[in-house]
Amino acid sequence: MAEAVANVARRINATVEEGKDTLDLSNCKLISFPDGVFKVLRSITENICVITLADNEMKAISSKFFSTFTQLRELDLQGNVLTKLPDSIGEMKHLTSISLANNSFSVFPEKLTEIATLERIDLEGNSITEIPLEKLSCMPALKWLNVKSNPLDSKTQSALQSPHTFDILATTES
């Protein structure tokens, strides 16, 4: 555990010292986003555009995360055990890409449909059965949706067959 904490500290310090716009905390055995990180990054949160929290053990992500990193454009949360996102994600004004692949979502996180700038949503390998296609079709920037390896119900699968304004990657059983 101490090694994991030291690894996180090293990566955060490098981000601060080098003035990077990217924070990579993937493979750090995190079960949540460490509160102390908010304090350390306070001076540069406006600069952070990309955060990778992939392949951790996160069960939840806090509203504070989204209200702190307001300039976020890309967020990679794949390979965690997330089941939902806080409502505050809907207020992300710059987010263009989110990866939630290989998590534990059983319901499509509908707050994502409120993000006007969102272009890419990756939900591969979850347990989602239904997708709010009408809401997704109203998203002005959406170009790509990946729902492969989800147990989509037959109604959703047939709705995915009709043309959409964005590309859909889905596994359909025939």
LINMOMO-V620141 format. One record per residue. N is the residue number from 0. SS is DSSP state (@ for helix, = for strand, . for the rest). Layout:
N/SS  N/SS
//
This chain:
0/.  1/@  2/@  3/@  4/@  5/@  6/@  7/@  8/@  9/@  10/@  11/@  12/@  13/@  14/@  15/@  16/@  17/.  18/.  19/.  20/.  21/=  22/=  23/=  24/.  25/.  26/.  27/.  28/.  29/.  30/.  31/.  32/.  33/.  34/@  35/@  36/@  37/@  38/@  39/@  40/.  41/@  42/@  43/@  44/@  45/@  46/@  47/.  48/.  49/=  50/=  51/=  52/.  53/.  54/.  55/.  56/.  57/.  58/.  59/.  60/.  61/.  62/@  63/@  64/@  65/@  66/@  67/@  68/.  69/.  70/.  71/.  72/.  73/=  74/=  75/=  76/.  77/.  78/.  79/.  80/.  81/.  82/.  83/.  84/.  85/.  86/@  87/@  88/@  89/@  90/@  91/.  92/.  93/.  94/.  95/.  96/=  97/=  98/=  99/.  100/.  101/.  102/.  103/.  104/.  105/.  106/.  107/.  108/.  109/@  110/@  111/@  112/@  113/@  114/.  115/.  116/.  117/.  118/.  119/=  120/=  121/=  122/.  123/.  124/.  125/.  126/.  127/.  128/.  129/.  130/.  131/.  132/@  133/@  134/@  135/@  136/@  137/.  138/.  139/.  140/.  141/.  142/.  143/=  144/=  145/=  146/.  147/.  148/.  149/.  150/.  151/.  152/.  153/@  154/@  155/@  156/@  157/@  158/@  159/@  160/@  161/.  162/.  163/.  164/.  165/.  166/=  167/=  168/=  169/.  170/.  171/.  172/.  173/.
//
